[in-house]
Amino acid sequence: MKRRDFMKLPAVGFALGLTGYSCAGELDEDVQETDVQWTGRQQIRNMHDFQAPPCLPLRVGYIGLGNRGFASLQRLAKMQGVEIRAIADCYEYPIRRAQDFLKSRNLPEAAEYFSSKESWKDLCARDDLDVIYVTTPPYLHAEMAVHAMLAGKHAATEVPMAQTLRDCIRLVDTSEKTGKHCFILENCVYDFFESMTINMAQQGFFGEIIHGEGAYCHCGGTGSVLQHKPMPPLSEEASPYYQHRLKLIRGNAYPTHGFGPICKAMGILTGDRIEYLSSVETDDFVVGKTLAEMIEKTNDPYYKQFAGKTYGGGNSSIMRTANGKTICLDYHTSVGRPYSRVHLLSGTKAFCQKNPTPLISIGNDQPVSEEKMAELQKEYAPELHVHIGELAKKFGGHGGMDFIEDWRFVNCLQNGLAPDFDVYDAALWSCITPLSFWSVTHRSNSIDVPDFTCGAWKTNKPIDLSLRNGGKNTEMI
């Protein structure tokens, strides 16, 4: 389909533009172009287990200093051998807050960029940075990560890393061409239960894992997210504005938290791959009604921008792997329900599930006793967590998993080790959004999932949560 042809097609709804597609035809064209581009493609270099030269000290730049970016900067600033050299944001307030924190730690002031929404490009052009952390709203992630890698820096980017298939391809191409890591900041893989079960899976505890389930279920559909607009110093690009936008997207708008840990446990891209998925979605029963009430109540232009739009509902996607396994991934944020990522692994020998209560069963339908669970937690705790688990709980960040994520990436770069997540993980975990969107808008027909590794998944090694090559040397200061 030619661009001039799809521009004639009617838009499926406001949600298309939010995911990077201006109309239904553009979504279809992206899928078709991806099929063509990935057929017969060969890797430029395999970025899985790729080892770049050590970076010590590790010189860091930040783009985006909202709550997530500022929290990360606070953690990295306390790590030995890390230098926060430059910071960028659209607004001055986050810059001042970051500088005040660095000053409180008796650390040098960082170079600052906030004069325009393009100032981040000047940060990327600096020649004294090794890695750039991108902690901006999701629709900016891919462009900034690609720009950072082309400028000769590693990129560490918040989730999801891309919202279109073409951006997933750009990320893979750029990482392979430049030899720069493209690390997706997926903290949930490092949560204590998830990491333990990944370790158990690799040691054969579950037998053959034949099915996995993950989710992002979050209460807040009719709560503060929908009923409060951004107030200074928050911007329209920030939460809660962007959470409004996420609720407008059809398909799974936020797949990586539930999907990443399941992929690592089931060896996806390291011995298996997702072949295709099918996605089904409910109508919207909450978001449109709530926003209409806010428009009537306040007559505020902020809420009026959402009037008459198509809203996403609850989404469920089912996938089948090359080795005949299945994965179910849910996304529900419009109705009030308890927070859950599910994290379920069903194997021929054992079963586990994290939410609503962590449990493990062995060979039957009864969960093990509390005493047995404690024994398993001690036996299968990954070396990484044994080394820094208590430190992570002290420094915090979603119970400590944010700290482990940052520490691990910093430690790998400082020692010239391959990070746990590569650009192929970033592309696969992120492409669920456009692919599930396509399936929903095509009556839940199945759609092939690109093999971003070009066949390398057959021999790529699984994630290693041990401290390989003595990587224990990143201390806190």
C-alpha positions in Angstrom: 0.0 0.0 0.0 1.4 3.4 -1.0 1.4 6.3 1.4 -0.9 8.4 -0.8 -3.4 5.5 -0.8 -3.5 4.9 3.0 -3.9 8.7 3.6 -7.3 8.3 1.9 -8.4 5.8 4.5 -10.5 6.8 7.5 -8.8 6.9 10.9 -9.7 4.2 13.4 -9.6 6.8 16.1 -7.6 9.2 18.2 -5.6 6.4 19.6 -3.8 5.9 16.3 -1.9 9.1 16.5 -0.9 8.4 20.1 1.0 5.3 19.0 2.8 7.0 16.2 0.2 6.1 13.4 -1.9 8.8 11.9 -4.5 6.5 10.4 -5.5 2.8 10.0 -3.7 2.5 6.6 -0.4 3.7 8.1 -0.6 0.9 10.7 -1.2 -1.7 8.0 1.6 -0.3 5.9 4.0 -0.5 8.8 3.1 -4.1 9.3 3.6 -4.8 5.6 6.9 -2.9 5.4 8.2 -4.8 8.4 7.5 -8.1 6.7 9.4 -7.0 3.6 12.4 -5.6 5.5 12.8 -8.5 7.8 12.5 -11.2 5.1 16.0 -12.5 4.4 17.7 -9.9 6.6 21.1 -10.7 8.2 22.6 -9.3 11.3 25.3 -6.7 11.0 26.5 -7.9 14.4 24.8 -9.9 17.2 24.3 -7.5 20.1 23.2 -10.3 22.4 26.1 -10.9 24.8 28.1 -8.2 23.0 30.9 -6.7 25.1 31.8 -3.1 24.6 35.0 -1.6 26.1 34.8 -0.9 29.8 33.7 2.6 30.9 35.4 3.6 34.2 34.5 6.2 35.2 31.1 5.8 33.7 30.1 9.3 32.4 26.3 9.7 32.3 23.8 12.1 30.7 20.1 12.2 31.5 17.3 13.3 29.2 14.1 13.8 31.2 14.2 14.5 34.9 10.6 13.8 36.0 10.0 11.5 39.0 11.5 8.4 37.3 14.5 10.2 35.9 15.3 12.1 39.1 15.0 8.9 41.2 17.4 7.1 38.8 19.9 10.1 39.0 19.8 9.9 42.8 20.7 6.3 42.7 23.5 6.6 40.1 25.0 9.6 41.9 25.6 7.4 44.9 27.5 4.7 42.9 31.3 4.6 42.9 32.8 5.3 39.5 29.7 7.1 38.1 29.9 10.8 37.0 26.6 12.7 36.2 28.0 15.0 33.5 24.9 16.4 31.8 21.2 16.7 32.3 18.4 17.8 30.0 14.7 18.6 30.4 12.1 20.8 28.7 11.7 22.8 31.9 14.0 24.5 34.4 12.4 23.2 37.6 13.6 19.6 37.2 17.1 20.9 36.3 17.3 22.9 39.5 16.0 20.0 41.6 18.7 17.7 40.1 21.5 20.3 40.6 20.4 20.8 44.2 20.7 17.1 44.8 24.2 16.9 43.3 25.2 19.8 45.4 23.9 18.2 48.5 26.2 15.2 47.7 29.2 17.5 47.2 29.3 16.4 43.6 30.2 18.6 40.6 27.3 20.5 38.9 26.2 18.9 35.7 26.0 20.7 32.4 22.4 21.6 31.8 20.1 21.8 28.8 16.6 23.2 29.0 16.4 26.2 26.6 14.1 24.3 24.2 12.5 21.0 23.5 15.4 20.2 21.2 18.1 20.9 23.7 18.5 17.2 24.4 20.3 16.9 21.0 23.0 19.2 22.2 23.5 16.9 25.2 23.9 13.9 22.9 26.5 15.8 20.9 28.9 16.1 23.9 32.1 14.1 23.6 32.4 13.3 27.3 29.5 10.9 27.8 29.4 7.1 27.7 25.7 6.4 28.2 22.5 8.5 28.0 19.5 7.6 30.2 16.2 8.4 28.5 13.5 8.9 31.0 11.0 10.9 29.0 7.4 10.0 27.9 7.3 6.8 25.8 6.5 8.4 22.5 9.9 10.1 22.6 12.0 7.0 23.6 12.9 5.5 20.3 13.9 8.8 18.6 16.1 9.8 21.6 17.7 6.3 21.9 18.5 6.2 18.2 20.0 9.7 18.3 22.1 8.8 21.4 23.5 5.7 19.7 24.3 7.5 16.5 26.1 10.1 18.6 28.4 7.3 19.9 26.7 6.7 23.3 25.0 3.6 24.8 21.3 4.2 25.5 19.3 3.1 28.5 15.7 3.9 28.0 12.5 3.6 30.0 9.6 1.4 28.9 8.3 0.8 26.4 11.2 1.6 24.1 9.1 2.0 20.9 5.5 2.4 19.9 5.7 1.5 16.2 7.3 -1.4 14.3 9.4 0.9 12.2 10.9 2.3 15.4 11.6 -1.2 16.7 13.5 -1.8 13.4 15.4 1.5 13.7 16.6 0.6 17.2 17.9 -2.8 16.1 19.6 -1.4 13.0 21.2 1.4 14.9 22.5 -0.7 17.8 24.0 -3.3 15.4 25.6 -0.6 13.2 27.0 1.4 16.0 28.0 -1.4 18.4 26.2 0.5 21.2 24.1 -1.1 23.8 20.4 -0.3 23.7 19.2 -1.3 27.2 15.5 -1.3 28.1 15.0 -0.2 31.7 12.6 -3.1 32.6 12.9 -3.2 36.3 10.3 -6.0 36.9 12.8 -8.7 35.7 14.9 -7.8 38.8 12.0 -8.0 41.3 12.9 -10.7 43.9 10.2 -13.3 43.0 10.6 -12.9 39.3 14.4 -13.2 39.4 14.1 -16.3 41.7 11.7 -18.0 39.3 13.9 -17.2 36.3 16.8 -18.9 38.1 14.6 -21.8 39.0 13.5 -22.2 35.4 17.1 -22.2 34.2 17.9 -25.0 36.6 15.0 -27.1 35.5 12.8 -26.7 38.6 9.6 -26.3 36.5 10.5 -29.0 34.0 9.3 -27.9 30.6 7.5 -24.6 30.9 4.6 -24.9 28.5 2.6 -21.7 29.4 3.3 -18.3 30.9 1.1 -15.4 31.9 2.0 -11.8 32.6 0.0 -8.6 33.0 -0.2 -5.0 33.8 -3.3 -4.5 35.8 -3.5 -1.2 37.7 -6.4 0.5 39.5 -6.9 4.2 38.6 -9.5 4.2 35.8 -11.8 6.5 37.7 -9.4 7.8 40.2 -6.9 10.7 40.4 -5.3 9.9 37.0 -8.5 10.7 35.1 -9.9 13.4 37.4 -6.8 15.6 37.9 -5.0 17.5 35.2 -1.2 18.4 35.4 -0.3 21.1 37.8 3.0 23.1 37.8 5.7 22.1 37.6 4.3 19.1 35.7 4.0 19.5 31.9 1.4 18.2 29.4 4.0 15.6 28.4 4.1 14.3 32.0 1.9 12.1 34.1 -1.1 12.3 34.6 -1.5 13.7 31.1 0.4 10.9 29.5 -1.6 8.3 31.5 -4.7 9.8 29.9 -3.1 9.2 26.6 -2.2 5.6 27.4 -5.9 4.9 28.2 -6.8 6.1 24.7 -4.6 3.6 23.1 -6.1 0.4 21.8 -4.1 -2.8 22.1 -1.7 -3.4 24.9 -0.2 0.0 25.6 2.2 -1.0 28.4 3.4 -4.6 27.8 6.9 -4.9 29.1 6.4 -5.2 32.9 4.4 -8.4 32.6 6.0 -9.7 29.4 9.8 -9.2 30.1 10.1 -11.5 33.2 8.0 -14.2 31.4 10.2 -14.0 28.3 13.4 -14.4 30.4 12.0 -17.4 32.3 10.8 -19.1 29.2 14.0 -18.5 27.2 12.3 -16.2 24.6 15.0 -15.1 22.2 17.4 -17.6 23.8 16.2 -20.9 22.5 12.7 -20.0 21.6 10.8 -17.1 19.9 7.3 -15.7 19.6 5.8 -16.7 16.2 2.5 -15.0 16.3 -0.1 -13.4 18.5 -3.8 -12.6 18.5 -5.4 -9.9 20.6 -8.9 -9.2 21.8 -10.2 -6.1 23.6 -13.3 -4.9 25.5 -15.1 -1.8 24.7 -14.5 1.2 26.9 -17.0 1.4 29.8 -15.2 3.9 32.0 -12.8 6.3 30.5 -15.0 8.1 28.0 -17.8 8.4 30.6 -15.5 9.8 33.3 -13.9 12.4 31.0 -17.3 13.4 29.7 -18.4 14.0 33.3 -15.2 16.1 33.9 -16.0 18.2 30.8 -19.5 18.9 31.9 -18.4 19.6 35.5 -15.4 21.9 34.7 -15.8 23.1 31.1 -12.0 23.0 31.1 -10.2 23.0 27.7 -7.8 20.4 29.2 -10.5 17.8 29.4 -12.2 19.0 26.1 -9.2 17.8 24.1 -10.3 14.2 24.9 -13.9 14.6 23.9 -15.4 12.4 21.3 -12.4 10.1 21.0 -12.1 6.4 20.8 -10.8 4.9 24.1 -9.0 1.6 24.7 -10.5 -1.0 27.0 -9.1 -4.1 28.7 -6.8 -6.1 26.4 -5.8 -9.7 26.3 -3.2 -11.1 23.9 -2.3 -14.8 23.4 0.9 -15.8 21.7 2.4 -19.1 20.4 6.1 -19.8 20.3 8.3 -21.7 17.8 8.6 -24.5 20.4 4.9 -24.9 20.8 4.5 -22.9 24.1 1.9 -20.2 24.8 2.0 -16.9 26.6 -1.0 -14.8 27.7 -0.5 -11.1 28.3 -3.2 -8.8 29.8 -3.5 -5.0 30.1 -6.2 -3.5 32.3 -6.0 0.0 33.6 -9.4 1.5 33.1 -11.3 -0.2 35.9 -10.6 -0.3 39.6 -8.8 -3.6 40.3 -5.8 -4.6 42.5 -2.4 -4.0 41.0 -1.1 -7.2 39.4 1.6 -8.4 37.0 0.4 -12.1 37.5 3.8 -13.6 36.6 2.6 -17.2 36.1 4.7 -20.1 34.9 3.2 -23.5 34.3 5.6 -26.4 33.8 5.5 -30.1 33.6 7.0 -30.4 37.1 6.0 -27.3 39.0 4.0 -24.1 38.9 4.4 -20.6 40.2 2.3 -17.4 40.4 3.2 -14.1 42.0 -0.2 -12.3 42.2 -2.3 -12.0 44.2 -0.1 -14.0 46.6 3.2 -15.6 45.7 2.9 -19.3 45.5 4.7 -22.4 44.2 3.3 -25.9 43.8 5.3 -29.0 42.9 3.6 -31.7 41.0 0.1 -31.1 42.3 -2.4 -28.3 42.8 -1.4 -27.5 46.4 1.0 -24.7 47.2 4.1 -25.5 49.2 4.1 -24.7 52.9 5.6 -21.4 54.2 8.6 -23.4 55.4 9.2 -24.9 52.0 8.8 -21.6 50.3 11.4 -20.1 52.6 13.8 -23.0 51.7 13.2 -22.4 48.0 13.8 -18.7 48.3 17.1 -19.3 50.0 18.2 -22.1 47.6 17.2 -20.3 44.3 18.0 -16.7 45.1 20.3 -15.5 42.2 23.8 -14.5 43.1 23.0 -11.0 42.0 20.3 -10.7 44.6 22.4 -12.3 47.3 25.1 -9.8 46.6 23.1 -6.6 46.6 19.5 -7.6 47.7 19.7 -6.0 51.1 21.4 -2.9 49.7 18.6 -2.7 47.1 15.9 -2.7 49.8 17.8 0.1 51.6 18.0 2.3 48.5 14.6 1.3 47.3 12.8 2.1 44.1 9.7 -0.2 43.7 10.9 -2.3 46.6 14.5 -2.4 45.4 14.1 -3.6 41.9 14.9 -0.2 40.4 18.2 -0.1 42.3 19.1 -3.6 41.1 18.3 -2.6 37.5 20.5 0.5 37.6 23.3 -1.2 39.6 23.4 -4.1 37.2 23.6 -2.0 34.0 26.2 0.3 35.5 28.3 -2.6 36.7 28.2 -4.3 33.3 29.3 -1.1 31.5 32.0 -0.4 34.0 33.4 -3.9 33.5 32.9 -4.2 29.8 30.3 -7.0 30.2 27.2 -7.6 28.1 24.1 -6.3 29.9 21.2 -8.6 30.7 18.8 -7.0 28.2 19.8 -6.2 24.6 18.1 -4.3 21.7 16.3 -7.5 20.6 14.6 -7.7 24.0 13.7 -4.0 23.7 12.2 -4.4 20.2 10.3 -7.6 21.0 8.8 -6.4 24.3 7.8 -3.1 22.8 6.4 -4.4 19.5 3.5 -6.0 21.4 1.8 -2.6 21.4 1.5 -2.1 17.6 1.0 -5.8 16.9 -1.8 -6.1 19.5 -3.3 -2.9 18.1 -3.2 -4.3 14.6 -4.9 -7.5 15.7 -7.7 -5.6 17.6 -8.4 -3.5 14.6 -8.5 -6.6 12.4 -11.2 -8.6 14.3 -8.5 -10.3 16.5 -6.8 -12.0 13.5 -3.4 -13.4 14.3 -0.3 -11.6 13.2 3.3 -12.7 12.8 5.9 -11.4 15.3 9.2 -10.3 13.6 12.3 -12.2 14.5 14.5 -9.3 15.4 17.4 -11.6 16.0 17.4 -12.9 12.4 17.6 -16.5 13.7 20.3 -15.9 16.4 17.7 -16.8 19.0 18.4 -20.4 18.3 22.0 -20.2 19.9 21.8 -17.0 22.0 22.6 -17.7 25.7 20.0 -17.2 28.4 20.2 -14.4 30.9 22.9 -14.9 33.6 22.0 -13.5 37.0 25.3 -14.6 38.5 28.1 -12.1 38.9 30.1 -13.4 36.1 33.7 -12.4 35.6 33.9 -11.0 39.1 31.5 -8.1 38.5 31.1 -7.1 42.2 33.1 -3.9 42.2 30.5 -1.2 42.0 30.3 0.2 45.5 28.0 2.8 47.0 29.5 6.1 48.2 
